[in-house]
């Protein structure tokens, strides 16, 4: 399944959840609702409110005026089949031949500050310096790019054969007779680049040729393609995995083994919770391990312990909705699978067992204060398998598991107009791309 992103805009007057939008507008006055955009993201054509959408050119040729910063994140609504990475942004057109072009600036930050119409401290990179070959790279928890764990992340293998002195053996992705880990729910392919020299087959643990509808053989062009649908049915039939080899000799290949991601050892992740003021704003929110109201990903077979130093003024509670701004509705507060000790005091400790919550038929989607609104953030419940510099493959988890985040850092845009700028210029169409691996 291909990934699907949601654009979430932050305007400084909402709480930490932000506002899902279909576009990002560049405006003189910041508002939640943007202009209507297309796909990919292109400039809106909304001229109904010039006071909102126009950035006026200063009378003094040496002065500058700025739009309000438009601040947004890309958050996964649907994770990809495998992973995505290397999110990049660039203009879809060449820079106009105009020495007095108003300039659009872009930047990215792990932290959020209220939008300003003064010169941005984050959006400082002229977007016209970027191209498809040299794009602006968006970070995830401060990291760019990826480094994949091949043992888990790889789902497509190019097969070749080489003689190492005693006959041909199979190489997968240029590694000799490598063992392959497969995860239930994924689809794997072996593309035989040596079709004609070798005919690849899949065997069970007893070296018996496997005949199962979830393992198919096809000829695509001139290449043999072996496809393994690693579903529950295949796992039930062959719980001890497989071997791959040639049609005449299983020993020239390697093992294909199931990897059970649910059997990780139980670990307890500990968060110290405290209510603090946001610098420069005066607003208060929860800080978890000194991180401002982070999104959290609850994984099965993990325990989560919250030591709330501000429990006397703001008990932390967990909700079955991600839209409530305060935890004051009894029917929204999840209690099964959650243990509260010394609740409502400075010694409050809350222990969350996501597996017990799931068994009880509940689901946790956010955390909030019982007394004040907009102190918390959203929670997701996606198990993740991939590791690397960064791999976006789940919704959420950007702080609890920064190596498997489901959202980008904050992206800032700001338009600068000088007294010399050509009037009537439109914001350039921009492209947002990423790699799916």
C-alpha positions in Angstrom: 0.0 0.0 0.0 1.5 3.4 -0.9 2.0 5.9 1.8 -0.5 8.7 2.4 0.5 12.0 4.1 -1.7 14.5 5.9 -0.6 18.2 5.9 -1.0 19.6 9.4 -0.7 23.3 9.9 0.2 25.0 13.1 -0.9 28.6 13.7 0.1 29.3 17.3 -3.4 29.8 18.6 -4.4 26.2 18.4 -3.3 23.5 20.8 -0.5 21.1 19.9 -2.6 18.9 17.6 -2.5 21.4 14.8 -5.1 21.6 12.0 -5.3 19.1 9.1 -5.4 21.1 5.9 -5.3 20.3 2.2 -2.9 23.1 1.4 -0.6 25.7 2.8 -1.3 29.4 2.1 1.2 32.2 2.1 -0.5 35.1 3.7 -0.1 38.6 5.2 -2.5 37.6 8.0 -2.2 34.1 9.5 -5.4 32.0 9.6 -6.2 28.4 10.0 -8.1 27.9 6.7 -5.8 28.1 3.6 -6.4 28.7 0.0 -7.5 25.8 -2.1 -4.6 23.9 -3.6 -4.2 21.1 -6.1 -2.2 18.0 -6.3 0.8 18.3 -6.1 0.8 21.4 -3.9 0.3 24.4 -6.1 -0.5 28.1 -5.4 -4.1 28.9 -4.6 -6.1 31.2 -6.7 -8.1 32.9 -3.9 -8.4 36.6 -4.4 -11.5 37.2 -2.3 -9.5 38.7 0.5 -6.6 40.9 -0.6 -5.9 42.0 2.9 -5.3 38.4 3.9 -3.5 37.1 0.9 -1.5 40.1 -0.3 1.9 41.0 1.1 2.2 44.7 0.5 5.3 46.1 -1.1 7.0 48.8 1.1 7.2 52.3 -0.3 10.9 52.5 0.6 12.9 50.5 -2.0 15.3 49.4 0.7 12.6 48.1 3.1 11.3 44.6 3.3 7.9 43.1 4.3 7.3 39.5 5.2 4.3 37.2 5.1 3.4 35.4 8.2 5.3 32.2 8.6 3.3 29.2 7.4 4.3 26.3 9.6 3.3 22.7 8.9 4.2 19.1 9.3 3.7 16.0 7.1 2.2 13.2 9.1 1.5 9.7 7.8 -2.2 8.8 7.7 -1.4 5.4 6.1 2.1 3.8 6.4 3.6 2.3 3.3 4.0 -1.4 2.7 7.7 -1.1 3.6 9.1 2.4 4.3 9.7 5.8 2.9 12.5 8.3 3.4 14.4 11.2 1.9 11.5 13.7 1.9 12.4 16.6 -0.4 10.9 19.9 -1.6 11.8 21.9 -4.7 10.1 24.4 -7.1 8.4 22.8 -10.1 9.5 25.6 -12.4 12.8 27.3 -13.2 13.6 30.5 -11.5 12.0 33.4 -13.4 14.3 35.8 -15.2 13.5 38.7 -12.9 16.1 40.4 -10.7 13.4 41.9 -8.5 11.6 38.6 -7.8 9.9 38.3 -4.4 11.6 35.5 -2.6 10.1 32.4 -0.9 12.2 31.1 2.0 12.0 27.6 3.5 13.4 26.0 6.6 12.9 23.1 9.0 13.1 22.8 12.8 12.5 20.2 15.4 10.7 22.8 17.6 7.7 25.1 17.1 7.5 28.8 17.7 4.5 31.1 17.0 4.3 32.3 13.5 5.7 35.8 12.9 5.6 38.4 10.1 9.1 39.5 11.0 12.1 38.0 9.3 12.0 34.2 10.1 14.7 32.6 12.1 14.0 29.3 10.5 12.8 29.9 6.9 16.2 31.3 5.8 16.8 29.2 2.6 15.8 30.7 -0.7 13.7 28.1 -2.4 14.9 29.1 -5.8 18.3 27.6 -5.0 16.8 24.1 -5.0 16.0 21.8 -7.9 14.9 18.3 -8.4 18.5 17.2 -8.6 19.4 19.3 -5.5 16.2 19.5 -3.4 15.6 21.0 0.0 15.7 18.0 2.4 13.1 17.8 5.2 14.4 16.3 8.5 12.8 13.8 10.8 13.8 14.3 14.4 16.7 16.3 13.1 18.0 13.6 10.7 18.1 13.5 6.9 18.1 10.4 4.8 18.4 6.8 5.9 20.6 3.8 6.5 18.5 0.7 6.2 18.8 -2.5 8.2 18.9 -5.0 5.3 17.9 -7.9 7.5 14.5 -6.5 8.1 13.8 -3.8 5.6 14.6 -5.6 2.3 11.6 -7.0 0.4 13.0 -7.2 -3.1 16.1 -9.3 -4.0 18.0 -9.5 -7.3 19.3 -13.0 -7.7 22.5 -13.9 -9.5 24.8 -16.9 -9.7 28.6 -17.1 -9.2 31.1 -20.0 -9.1 33.2 -19.8 -6.0 35.3 -22.8 -6.9 33.0 -25.8 -6.6 30.0 -24.8 -8.7 27.4 -22.0 -9.0 25.7 -20.7 -5.9 22.9 -18.1 -5.6 23.7 -14.5 -4.6 20.9 -12.2 -3.4 21.6 -8.5 -3.8 25.3 -9.5 -4.4 25.6 -11.4 -1.1 26.4 -15.1 -1.2 23.7 -17.4 -0.1 22.4 -14.8 2.4 19.7 -15.8 4.9 16.5 -13.8 4.4 14.1 -12.6 7.3 10.5 -12.2 6.3 7.7 -10.5 8.3 4.1 -11.5 8.3 2.1 -9.0 6.2 4.8 -8.2 3.7 5.2 -9.4 0.1 8.7 -10.4 -1.0 10.1 -10.9 -4.5 13.2 -12.6 -5.9 14.0 -11.3 -9.4 16.2 -13.9 -11.1 18.8 -11.9 -13.1 20.3 -15.2 -14.1 17.2 -16.7 -15.7 18.4 -19.3 -18.2 21.4 -20.2 -16.0 19.4 -21.2 -13.0 15.8 -21.9 -12.1 15.0 -20.8 -8.5 12.6 -22.7 -6.3 11.4 -22.5 -2.7 11.6 -25.6 -0.4 10.3 -26.4 3.1 12.6 -27.2 6.1 12.8 -30.8 4.9 14.0 -29.9 1.4 10.6 -30.7 -0.1 9.5 -28.4 -2.9 6.7 -26.0 -1.6 3.5 -26.0 -3.5 1.3 -23.2 -2.1 -0.8 -20.4 -3.7 1.1 -17.8 -1.6 4.3 -18.6 -3.4 4.2 -18.0 -7.2 6.6 -18.2 -10.1 6.2 -16.0 -13.1 8.2 -14.9 -16.2 8.3 -11.1 -16.4 10.0 -10.1 -19.6 13.0 -12.4 -19.7 13.3 -12.7 -16.0 11.9 -15.2 -13.5 10.1 -13.6 -10.6 9.4 -15.6 -7.4 6.8 -13.9 -5.2 6.2 -14.8 -1.5 3.0 -13.5 0.0 4.0 -13.7 3.7 0.5 -13.8 5.1 -1.1 -15.7 8.1 -2.0 -18.7 6.0 1.6 -19.2 4.8 2.9 -18.8 8.3 0.4 -21.4 9.6 1.4 -23.9 6.9 5.2 -23.3 7.2 6.0 -21.9 10.7 9.6 -23.0 10.5 10.3 -21.1 7.3 11.8 -22.1 4.0 14.9 -22.6 1.9 15.6 -21.2 -1.5 17.7 -23.0 -4.1 17.8 -24.2 -7.7 15.3 -26.6 -9.2 17.9 -29.3 -9.0 19.8 -28.4 -5.9 18.5 -26.8 -2.7 22.0 -26.5 -1.2 23.1 -23.6 -3.6 20.7 -21.2 -1.8 20.0 -20.1 1.8 17.3 -19.9 4.5 14.1 -17.9 4.5 13.1 -17.4 8.2 10.1 -15.8 9.8 10.8 -12.8 12.1 8.2 -12.4 14.9 8.2 -8.7 15.8 5.7 -9.2 18.6 8.1 -11.3 20.7 10.5 -8.5 21.6 11.5 -8.6 25.3 9.1 -6.4 27.4 10.8 -3.1 28.1 9.6 -0.2 30.2 9.9 3.3 28.7 9.9 5.9 31.3 8.7 9.5 30.9 9.2 12.2 33.5 6.2 14.6 33.1 6.1 18.2 34.1 4.0 21.2 33.2 6.2 24.1 32.0 5.7 27.4 30.3 6.6 27.7 26.6 9.4 30.1 26.2 8.3 33.5 24.7 4.6 32.6 24.9 3.7 32.1 28.5 1.4 29.2 27.6 1.7 26.0 29.6 1.9 22.4 28.2 3.1 19.0 29.3 6.9 18.3 28.9 7.8 14.7 28.7 11.5 14.0 29.3 12.0 17.7 28.7 10.4 17.5 25.3 7.3 19.7 24.7 4.1 17.6 24.4 5.6 15.1 22.0 3.5 12.6 20.0 4.0 9.1 21.3 3.8 5.7 19.7 2.6 2.9 22.0 3.9 -0.5 20.9 2.6 -3.8 21.9 4.8 -5.8 24.4 6.1 -2.6 25.9 5.2 -0.8 29.2 5.1 2.9 29.5 5.6 4.6 32.9 4.8 8.3 33.4 6.1 10.0 36.5 4.1 13.2 36.8 5.7 15.8 38.9 2.8 18.1 38.2 0.1 15.6 39.1 -1.4 17.8 41.8 -2.3 20.6 39.3 -2.5 18.5 36.1 -3.1 14.8 36.3 -2.1 13.1 33.0 -4.8 10.8 31.5 -5.1 8.8 28.3 -8.1 9.2 25.9 -9.8 7.0 23.3 -10.1 10.1 21.1 -7.6 12.5 19.5 -9.9 15.4 19.3 -10.6 16.2 22.9 -8.5 19.1 24.3 -8.9 18.2 28.0 -9.4 14.9 29.8 -12.6 15.7 31.6 -15.1 13.3 30.0 -15.4 10.0 31.8 -16.4 8.0 28.7 -13.3 9.2 26.9 -10.7 8.3 29.6 -9.2 4.8 29.1 -8.8 2.9 32.4 -8.4 -0.7 31.4 -4.8 -1.6 31.1 -3.8 1.6 33.0 -2.7 1.7 36.6 -2.6 5.1 38.5 -0.7 5.4 41.7 -1.0 8.5 44.0 -3.3 10.1 41.4 -3.7 13.8 41.6 -0.6 14.4 43.6 3.0 15.4 43.0 3.9 11.7 43.3 1.5 10.6 40.6 2.7 7.6 38.5 0.7 6.2 35.6 1.6 2.8 34.1 0.3 2.0 30.6 0.2 -1.6 29.2 -0.8 -1.3 25.5 -1.3 -5.0 25.2 -3.8 -5.1 28.1 -5.6 -2.0 26.7 -5.9 -3.9 23.3 -7.2 -7.1 25.0 -9.8 -4.9 26.8 -11.1 -3.7 23.4 -9.8 -0.2 24.0 -7.5 2.1 22.1 -5.5 5.1 23.3 -5.3 8.0 20.9 -4.1 10.9 23.0 -3.0 12.2 26.4 -4.2 15.4 28.1 -4.5 17.1 31.5 -7.6 16.6 33.5 -7.8 20.3 34.4 -6.4 22.3 31.5 -6.9 22.1 27.7 -4.3 21.5 25.0 -1.5 20.3 27.3 -0.9 17.0 25.5 -0.7 15.5 22.1 -1.7 12.4 20.0 -0.8 8.8 20.5 -0.5 6.0 17.9 -0.4 2.3 18.3 1.7 1.0 15.4 4.4 -1.7 15.8 7.5 -0.9 13.8 10.3 -3.2 12.5 12.7 -1.0 10.5 15.7 0.9 11.7 18.1 3.3 10.2 19.1 6.9 10.2 15.4 7.6 9.6 12.7 5.5 8.1 9.1 6.8 8.1 7.0 3.7 8.4 4.5 4.3 11.2 2.1 7.0 12.2 3.6 8.7 15.2 6.5 7.6 17.3 8.7 10.6 16.4 10.0 11.0 20.0 9.6 7.6 21.7 11.2 5.9 18.7 13.0 8.5 16.5 14.3 5.8 14.2 10.8 5.0 13.1 9.0 8.3 13.1 5.7 8.9 11.4 6.0 12.6 11.0 8.5 15.2 9.8 9.9 18.1 11.8 8.2 21.5 11.4 8.5 23.0 7.9 8.5 26.8 7.8 7.7 29.0 4.7 7.9 32.7 4.4 7.6 35.2 1.5 9.8 38.3 1.5 8.9 41.4 -0.5 11.1 44.4 -0.9 10.3 47.9 -2.1 12.0 46.9 -5.4 10.0 43.7 -5.8 7.9 43.2 -9.0 4.2 43.4 -8.0 1.7 40.7 -8.8 4.1 37.7 -8.4 2.6 34.4 -7.5 4.1 31.9 -5.0 5.8 29.2 -7.1 4.4 25.7 -7.4 6.4 23.4 -5.2 6.8 19.7 -5.3 7.0 17.4 -2.2 8.6 14.0 -3.0 9.9 11.1 -1.1 11.4 7.7 -1.7 9.4 4.5 -1.1 11.7 1.5 -0.6 
